[in-house]
């Protein structure tokens, strides 16, 4: 689920024609006690026999998880080709790669993984032409990768660095402070911290951050997030002395986050309930009438009627990206302290294509567009005058841009389904892009291709889909195919490179990614067409993708697998209950499976604007119709299923997956295996590299066995 941020050759396998494990004996699943617990929703009684699994720390839940893991790993240990898959995945992952650099105090800071390091290492260098030095290696803090290096921010004077660590990669973090001259940590320790940016004031004395009140013991990873507050911490002082800057006791469910403008003049405060709409407040940190931090936080936009993102400021002129009156977004400017909408000036108007990203760089605006799910970047003056375009390496995705207004450069990352994520430095003076530590994976893309196709959904809506496979693919219906999607929260699923996908392609598989409604690929109208009471459109779009692949003879239901994570896990759970005969394998990861109770845990309340809540009688009626947990039917034959989750997932708590799996195992009416794999010291999106490789190897081995793939000697 999204949270606000300011500024995240395999040994060939041969298709045998029929699934090789179709006649295996039924597994003996660990017993899971059923209770007679029921809830009443507006005169509708709903059974919840595994409610006890919501207590993640109970002996009963712990014992059930251990037994399930024992069964799952025992099953996976016997799968043919698993070791070969893992070996090839290790080779495909083993190449140096870097993150986008950020510039502060005249230096570049970036993360780099030499290949198989459990976590990437933080480096610094004065320029792209100078040598780099290690600033912090999280592998020395946590050799097994269980303590994740989650975030960092260097002070403007370059003396100090605040950095966040998270046990198991959870959203719950603690912030430490390091003296960059000595390399030693100060005594500062800030916790509990969650859903925050770390933003220094320009004097380097301290930084803003957000935190929640401490949860009761045992509920740290599952308690509902309420009452976020924005604080200012002065380096070298105790957390108890931190200054409370802003909170909203009248709206405890809101996010409250803040960051300092590049020039240090303004504190920009973000308020939001979790949807795409938000409010903006600000404080003038250089107002002579209010020295220090005494400047009041005042409204900039006090209506949550649209999305508002601050791009930067030039003096008192503030530039915003918004979808107010423009579902494909526009760029506007206003002059502080005049915030009247009637005085806003449109700088870059809404066009035919969605504005996906925008910012300030080198004395101009950059604006990133999506053109049929492919990136374009154009430049504009602060008056809106066009200044040309960024020439990209090809058709693909600009995954991020790092820039400042006071430097004549920007860094951007570029990737596609067959091109590894590569960071480039663009020089505004020369108009040239140069690769920054270019990656060189052990994969030859020349034998593969990506095509974009369009297909009709149930209601006739035209849906785009990328299909990546070997060149000259024989459309005989015999191709094992993996269908992956997300479809929600205004998140666009753009072409991306993954060693896991490269392994799947080398196995002879087809990889298909449809761009479902609910995402942001075509603007806010596309998003709204797949949320709340229209969520079924997302599932219909995904089912339509499967039907297209079958009708066009890419594959058959016996050779089709589906995968998705988080909201995508909900997607997989929903479609496998609605159309179980359409898929051979289902791989739901960290999914939101209980749509009647999701809002009661951690950040679930933030998703209510997207999904609706069972606390509302109207929303209850559509939620119960598709909620995966409540729509499993005893005696139905469901696809072979491998659910994945993790013990430190405090975004979509693992009880979703636990309850779904216990119900699925009891309901399964055929011998297709239904298993759950629970990672230890992992979270919603975090795994150390070795654990990520191991998990993907298990997923691919499970899927290959079900789709009729078998390892053969390499040619």
N, C-alpha and C positions, 0 to 999 in steps of 0.2 A: 504494500500500500504506500502511496506517496505521502511524504511529509514536506513542508515548506523548506526550501533552501534559498539563500539569497543569490546567490550569485552564480548525483552517483553515475608409411603405408601399413594401416591396420592389416593384419593377415586377412586376405579377402575371404568373404563369406559367400556361399553359393545358395541361391534360392532352390529349394528342393521341391516346391510345388504344393506341399501341405504342411501345416504346422506340426513340428516333430514331437510335440508334447501333448497332442490333443487327447490321447487316451490314458494319460497318467492317472493314477488313483487319487481320490480326493484326499486333501490334507486334513490332519487332525488339528484344529485350531485350539489355542488355549481357551479354557472356559472364562467367560465374562458374565458375572452375575447380573441378572435382570431384576430390576425393582419395578414396583407398580407406580412409580412417580408419574404424575400427570400435571400439566399446566393448563389453565383456562385462559383462552384468548378470545374475548368478546363472545362468550357463550360457546366457543369451540374448544373441546378438550383435546389436548395433544400429549401423547405419551412421550416420556423421556427416560427410558429405562436405564440408561447409562449416565445419568446425571452425576453419579459419584466420580466419574472420570474427570470432572472439572476441577477436582481437588488434585492438583498435579503432584503434591508432595505426600499424598496418603500412601500407606503401605500397600493397599489394594491396587492403586494405579501403578505404583512402582513395580509391583510383582507382575502385573499384566504386561507392562511394557517390556520388561526383561524377558518374559516368556515369548512374546511376539518377536522380539529381536532374535532370540535363539532359534525360533522356527524359520524366520526369514533368512538369516545368514546361513543356516543349515541347508535351506533350499538353494540359495544362490551359490553356495560352495560347490554344488553338484552340476552347475550349468556348463555346458561345453563352450569352450572359447573364451570364458571369462578372463582367464589369465592372459591370453593373447590380446584381448581387448584392452585390458589394463596396461599391458606393456606398450601397446601402440599409443594409447592416450598419453602415457608418460612421455613418450618421444615427441608427440605433437605439442605438448605443453612446454617442453623444454627449450625455450628461446627467450632471450632478453626482451623486455618490454617496459615501457615507461608511461607515466601518467602525464596529463597536461601540466606544464610548469606554471607556477604563479610567481610574480615578481614582487619583492618587498625589500626595502632597505638596500636597493641596488643589486640584489642577488636573486637568482632563480632557485626555486625550491620545487622538488618533484619526487615522485615515488618511482622506484625501479625494482623489478624482480629479475634476477639473473636467469630464471627459468623455472626451477622447482623449489625455490625458497617458499616456506610455508606462508610467509607474509612479505610484502614488498617493503623495501628499505627506503628511508627518507634521505635524499641527497640535496646538496646545495652546490652552486657554482656561480661565478660572477657573470658569465656570459656563455653563449652556446659554443664559443671558441676555446674556453678554458676548461681545465680538468675539473672533475667533480670530487667531492669529499662526502663521506657519510656523516649525516647529522644525527640520525637515530635509527638503530636497527631493532625493530620489535621482536625479531627472532631471538635476541639475547634476553629480552624481558620475559618471553614465554616460549621456550624451546619447542613445546608441542603445539604452539599456535592457539592455545585455549584462551589466551588474553589478547584480544584483537586491538590493533592500532587503528583507531576509528576516525580521528580528525586532528588537525593542527592549525595553528595560526601564529605567525611570527610578528613580533611587535614592530611598528614602523621604524624604530631606531635600530632594529636588528639585535638588540641585547637579549631578549627573552623569547621563549616559545611556549605557548600554551598548547597542550596536546591531550587528547581524550583516549582513554582505554575502556574496553567493554569486555566483560567476562563472557566467553562464548560468542562474542560478536553481537550481543543483545543491544536493543535500542537504549537500554539503561547504561549510562556511562559515568565515569568520573574524570575530572580534569586535573592534570598535573601541570607544573610550571618548571621549565628548564632554563638555566643560565647558559646561553650559547657560547660564551667565552670559556667557561670552565667545563662545560659538559655535564654539570651536576644539577640535580633537581633541587628546587627550593622546597620548603616545608608545605607550601600551598597544596591543598587538596579540596576539591569542590565536588560534592555529590549530595543527593542523586540528581543527575543531569540527564535530560532526555529531550529529543527533538529541538536541538539548539544549534545556532551558529556561535562561533567565538569571534568577537569583533573588537579590536583594540581602538582606543582613542589615540589620536595622532601624537600625543605627548609620550606614549609608551608606558604610561603609569599603570594602566589597567585595561580591563576589557568588559564588554557586556556579554551576558549569557543568560539562558533561561533554565529554570528548574521547576520541579514539582515538589509538593510536600512529600515527606517520607511515607512509604506504604507500610502497613502492618507487617510484622514478621511472617514470612511464608507467602505473602502476596506481592512480593517485589516484582515478579515477572508476569503477574496475571491481574493485579488490581486495576480498576478503571482509572484512567488519567484525568484528573480534575484539578483545577486551580493552578495552572502554569503561571509563573511570575518572571518578570525580567529584572535581573540584578546587574550591578556593576561591582566588579572585584578589583581592588587595588593590590598589585603584586607585592608579596611579602607580608600580607596580613591574613588573619584567620577568616574563614568563611562566615563566621558569626558576625563579622564586622561589615559584610557586604551591604551595599546600599540598594534597597528596593526602589526600582525606577518606575515600574508600572505593573498593574494587575487589573483584572476585571472580575471582582467578586460577584457582580451581577450576571456574569456569563462564565462560570467556572469551566465549562466545556470548551472554551475557545483556546486556540494556540495564541501565545503571546511571545513574539520574537522580535529581536532588534539588531540592527547593524549600523555601522558608521559609514558615511559617504567617503569616497576616495579622498576628498580634500579635507576631511575631518570636521566639516562644518555642521553637518546634520546627523542626528540620531534618527534613523528610519525605523518605525515600529510597525510590525505586521500583526494584524488580528484576523482570525478566521476560525470557522467552525469545522473545517475539514473539507469543504467542497472547493470548487474553483473560484467561487466568489469570496472576496475578502475586503477588509477595511485597512486603511493606512493612517497612521498618526506620525507626528514628528516632533523633535525638539531642536531648537537652534542652539548648538553647543558653543557658539561664538557670539551670542547675544550679550553685549556689555552690561545690560541691565540684570543679567542673571549669571554671575560668575560661576565657574566650575560646573557642577552637574545640577545646578539649581534651576536651569531653564525648564519650564513646564512642557510636558508632553501634550500636544494639542492636536485636534483632528485635522487631517489632510483630506481624507475621504471617509465620511462617517456613515456610509451606506454599503451594505454587502449585496449590491445588486449586479456586480460584474467582477471580472478579474482585473486586478491592478498590480503591476510589477514595476518597481522603480529601476530604471536603467542607469541613472547617474544624473549629475547636475553640473552646470557651468555657472558658477556664482549662485545667484538666486533662481536661475532657471532650472526647473526640474523636468526630466524626461520620463515618461511613463509608457509602458505597453499595456493596452487594455482591449477588452472585447465589448466595451460599452457601446452599444449601437453598431457594433462591427463584429459579427461572429467569427470572422477570419482574422480579427485583430487589426489594430492600427497603433501608431506612435503619436503621442500628444505631448505638448509642453505647457507648463504653467509657471507663473512668476510668484514665488513666495514673498510675502505671506498671503497673497491673494489666491485663494483656493476655489473661487467661484467657477463652476463648470461652464458658465456662459463665457468665461474669459479664456478657456482652454484653446490652444492652437493646435490643429492637426498638422503634424510634421510629415509623417508618412501615412497616407490614407490606406484604408482597406482595399485590397486588390482581389484578383481572381484566386490567388493562392494563400494558404494559411501562413501567417507569421509565427514560426515555431520558437524563435529565439531572437534576442536583440540585446544590444549593449553599446557602451561607449568605448572607443578605441582610437588612440592616436589622433585626437582632434576631430573625430567624426563619429557617426553612428554606423554600426553594422547591423544588418537585418537578415536573419536566416529564414528562408521560406521552405515550405514543402510543396513540391510539384509532383502530384501523383506519388507521394511517399518517397520522394528523392530530394536531397538537399540542394538548395541554392543559397548563396550569400551575396548580398548587395550592400554597397556603401552609400551613405547619404550625408550631406552636410547638415549642420544643426538647424539650417533653415529648410531642410527637406530636399535640397537640390541633389540630383543623382550624381554619384561620384564613381560609377563603374561597379564591377563585380569581382568577386574572388574566384579566380580560375581554379577549379578543383581537379584532383587527379583523375576523376572519372565519375560515373554514375554511382552514387552511394550515399553515405550518411556522414554529415558533420556531427560528430558525437558530442562536441563541446568546444567552446571558445574561451580562452583566457586572455584578458587584455586589461590595459589601463589607459586613461586618457592622456597621461603625461609621458608615454613612451611611443616611439614610432614603429611599433610592431604589434602583432598579435600571434598567439599560438592557437592552432586548431587541430583537432583529431579527425581523421577520415578513415572510414571502413566500409566494407560491403560484405556480402555473404562469402566471398572468396578472397578478399583482401584483408590482411590483419590490420588491426587498429594501429595507425601510424600518426605520430605527432609531427606537425609541420610548423615552422616559423615563417610568417609572412611579413615582409619588409615593405612598409608603405612607400619608402623612397624609391625602391627599385621595382616594386610590384611583383616580386618573385617569392615563391614558396620553396623552402628548403627543409628536407626531412631532418628531424631531431632524433638521433639515435634510432634509426630505422630498424624495424624487427625483421627477422629472417627465419620463419618457422620451417619445420621439416615437412612441408606439404607443397606439392606441385599442383597449382590450380588449373593448369593448362588443359586438362582433360575434362573440365567441368564447366557448367554454364548456369546462369540464373536468368529465368524468364519471368516477366510480369504478365499475368493473365487477369481477366475480369470475368466474374460469374454473377448470375442473379441469385439473390436471397429469396426467401419464401414470399416476401411481399413485392418482389421485383427490383429491389434496390441493387444497384451495381456495386459489387464488392471487389476490391483489388486483392491479388494474392501473388506472392513471389514463390516460384518453384525452382529449386536448385537440385541439379542431378548431373550425372555423366552426360557428356555430349553424345548425341545420337541415341538417346534413350529409346528403347523399343517399347512402344505403347501397346503392350499385350496384356495389361492387367495383372502382371506377375511381379510388379516392383514393390518391395517392402517400402512403406511410406510413413513418415512421421509428420504429423500435423500439429503445429505449435501456434498458440495465439494467446492474447490477453483480454482485450476488449473492455476497457473501463478507465475511470478516473482521468479522462482527458489525456491519457498516456499514449503516445504514438510508438508503435513497434516498427522501427526502421531497420533496413538491412544492417546486419551485424556479423562479426566474425567470431567464431568460437571453435577451439580445438575439439570440443565434443562433437560439433556438427561435422567438422572435417573427418573425424573418425567414422561417423555415420555414413557419410558419402563414400568413403573408401570401402565400407562394408557392402556397397552396392545399393544403399538406400536413397530414397528421394526425400528431400526436406522441403516442406511447404509451410508458408507463413501467410495467412490471410490477415488483412487489416480490417477488423470488425468494427461495427458501430460501438459507441461507448468510448473509443479512443479519440485522439485529437488530430487524426490525419487530415481531416477536412474541416476542421474548425469546431466551434462550440455547437453548431447544429448537429454535427456528426456525433459529438459526445452526448448531447441530450437525447438523441435517438436511441441510446442504449443504456439509459439509466432509469432509476425509479420504476414506474409502472411499465416502461418500455424495455426493461432488461431482457425480456424474452427475445427481442430482436437480435441481441448478441448471440444467444444460443442458436437461433435460426440461421444466422450468418455462418456460424461454425459448422453446423450440420450441412448447410449449403456448400461449403468448401469441400467437405467429405464427399457429398453426392457428385460434385463436379469432377473430382479426381477419379471417382469410380466411373462416371459416365464417359469421361475422356480416356479411359483405359490406362490411366497411370497405375491403378491398383484395384484391389477388391476389398470388401470388408474383412476378409480373412488375413489380409496383409496390411491393414491400416491401424496405426497406433496414434494416440492423441496425448499431448503433453501440455501442461500449463502450470504456472506457479502463482500463489497468492490469490488475487482476483482471477487469475488464469486457472488456479486450482479449483475455484468455484465453477468456472466454465467447464472444466473437464468433468467434475462431479455432476453438474446439471445435465450435460448432454449424454453422459453414460447412463443416467437414469431415464432420460427421455427416449433415447434411441440406442439401447444396448446392443441390438443386432448389427449396428452399423460399424462397430469397431472390434478389433481383436484384442487390443491392449489399451489400457488407460493408465496414465502416469500423472496423477494429481499431486502437486508439491505444495506444502504449507498452505493448503486451501482453506477458504472460508466456507465451511460445510454446514454449519448450523445457522441459518439466516434468521432464526427466531431469537437467538440469544447473543449474537456476535457483539452487539453494542454494549454488553455488560462487562467486557474485559478490555484491559489496557487501552489502546487507542481506538477501539471499535466505535465509540461514539462519534469519532471524526468522520466515519464513513456513512453516517446516516443521510447526509445530503445526497450521496450517490445512490444508496440502496433503498432508503426508507427504513422505518423501524417497526417491529411488531408491537410496539407500544401504541401505534396508530392503527385504528381499525381498518382504514383503507389500505395502508401499506401491508398489513398482515395478510389480507386476502391475496395479494399477488406474490408476497414472499413465500407463503406456504405452498404455492403452486409449483415453485421451482427449487426450493431449498433442498440440496442434495440429501441431507440426513433424513428428512421427513418423506422423501419420495422413493426410497428404497422399498421394493415390494418383495415379500417372501415368496420364494419359488421361482423368481425370474432368473434368467441366465445372463449374468453381467460379464463384461470383458475381463480377461485376466488383468488384475490391478496390482500395481505396486505404488502404495502411498509413501511419500517421504515427508518427514518433518524433523524437528530438532528440539532438544530439551530446553534450550535458552531462547526459543522464539517468543519474544514478548510483544510482537506485533499481531500475528495471528496465532493465538495460543494453541499449543499442540492438542488440547482437548478436542478441538474441531476434528482433527484427523483421528484421534482415538475413538471418539463416539461413532464417526462415520465407518471406520474399519470394523469395529465390533458389530455394528448393525449390518454391514455388508456381508461379513462372514456368516452371520446367522441367517441372512436372507438368500445367499447364493444358491441357485437351484441347479447348477451344473458343476462340472469338475474343474472349471477355470480357477486357477489359484488367485486368492485375494490376500495380499501381504502388506505389512507396514514396516518401514525401515526408519528407525528413530536415531538420528545422529546425536552423539554426546558432545558437549562443548561446542555446539553449533547454534545458529540462530536463523532468522528469517531469510537472510541473504548471505550469511557468512559461513565459509568453510575454509580452513587452511588448505593450501594447494594439494597436499597429499590426500586429504579427506575428500576434497572435491573430485579428484581423479577416481578415487575408490568408489564414490557414489555414482558417478557417471558410468563407470565400468559395470556396476551392478544393474543400472537401468538399461544399458544397451544389451547386456547379456540376457536379461530377463525378456526384453523385447525381441531380440534376435531369435531366441528359442521359440517364442510364440508365433513369430511370423514365418517360420520355416527356414531359417538361416542356419548354416553349419560351417564351421571353419574348415578351410582346405589349405594345403600348402601354398605358399606364395609362389607366383609364376616366376 
